[in-house]
Amino acid sequence: QHYKSITFIEEMAEENESKDETSSEATKKAAAPASDKIAVVLRNVGNAPILQKQKYNVDKNKTVKWMSNWIKGKLKLKDDEQVILYIAQHFAPPLDQHVGNLFDCFGTNDKLVVQYATQPAWG
């Protein structure tokens, strides 16, 4: 009978350890950094074709150049055609600017609205 109580105590200890591991895993997940992706809404300007899907989750570390090339691919444009991106319907951000920085400065309602054109739209 002494053996049974020791076994029972060991089983209870193991069960408590597994609960501790589970709760610490949950704590780690809760403390994990926010997503590295941001919501980007794409709006066509001028004669630029309209994308079927306009809202995408984009990695914060992607650059404006990457996004421009990515949209160009989505629109199936020729190599000699260009895509110009605008923020706040006013300015074209530098190609080396990170999307996350633009979101931090110009994002509203948890999304970044980016206008795209195939010809200069705003001076």
Solvent accessible surface area in square Angstrom, and as a share of the most:
residue,aa,sasa,rsa
1,Q,185,0.82
2,H,139,0.62
3,Y,168,0.64
4,K,149,0.63
5,S,52,0.33
6,I,71,0.36
7,T,45,0.26
8,F,123,0.51
9,I,112,0.57
10,E,97,0.43
11,E,98,0.44
12,M,83,0.37
13,A,48,0.37
14,E,116,0.52
15,E,85,0.38
16,N,80,0.41
17,E,106,0.47
18,S,59,0.38
19,K,120,0.51
20,D,93,0.48
21,E,107,0.48
22,T,87,0.51
23,S,64,0.41
24,S,50,0.32
25,E,97,0.44
26,A,58,0.45
27,T,88,0.51
28,K,146,0.62
29,K,159,0.67
30,A,91,0.71
31,A,82,0.64
32,A,57,0.45
33,P,124,0.78
34,A,85,0.66
35,S,75,0.49
36,D,89,0.46
37,K,112,0.48
38,I,10,0.05
39,A,17,0.13
40,V,0,0.00
41,V,10,0.06
42,L,0,0.00
43,R,107,0.39
44,N,48,0.24
45,V,23,0.13
46,G,73,0.70
47,N,105,0.54
48,A,4,0.03
49,P,60,0.38
50,I,117,0.59
51,L,12,0.06
52,Q,193,0.86
53,K,118,0.50
54,Q,61,0.27
55,K,112,0.47
56,Y,24,0.09
57,N,105,0.54
58,V,4,0.02
59,D,42,0.22
60,K,69,0.29
61,N,105,0.54
62,K,69,0.29
63,T,39,0.23
64,V,3,0.02
65,K,114,0.48
66,W,87,0.31
67,M,2,0.01
68,S,14,0.09
69,N,83,0.43
70,W,61,0.21
71,I,0,0.00
72,K,44,0.18
73,G,50,0.48
74,K,91,0.39
75,L,22,0.11
76,K,179,0.76
77,L,33,0.16
78,K,146,0.62
79,D,141,0.73
80,D,128,0.66
81,E,68,0.31
82,Q,94,0.42
83,V,15,0.09
84,I,31,0.16
85,L,8,0.04
86,Y,8,0.03
87,I,3,0.01
88,A,49,0.38
89,Q,100,0.44
90,H,138,0.62
91,F,74,0.31
92,A,57,0.44
93,P,9,0.06
94,P,78,0.49
95,L,105,0.52
96,D,110,0.57
97,Q,52,0.23
98,H,76,0.34
99,V,0,0.00
100,G,7,0.07
101,N,72,0.37
102,L,8,0.04
103,F,46,0.19
104,D,111,0.58
105,C,98,0.59
106,F,86,0.36
107,G,27,0.26
108,T,84,0.49
109,N,131,0.67
110,D,124,0.64
111,K,58,0.25
112,L,1,0.00
113,V,41,0.24
114,V,2,0.01
115,Q,11,0.05
116,Y,2,0.01
117,A,2,0.02
118,T,26,0.15
119,Q,108,0.48
120,P,105,0.66
121,A,42,0.33
122,W,91,0.32
123,G,125,1.20
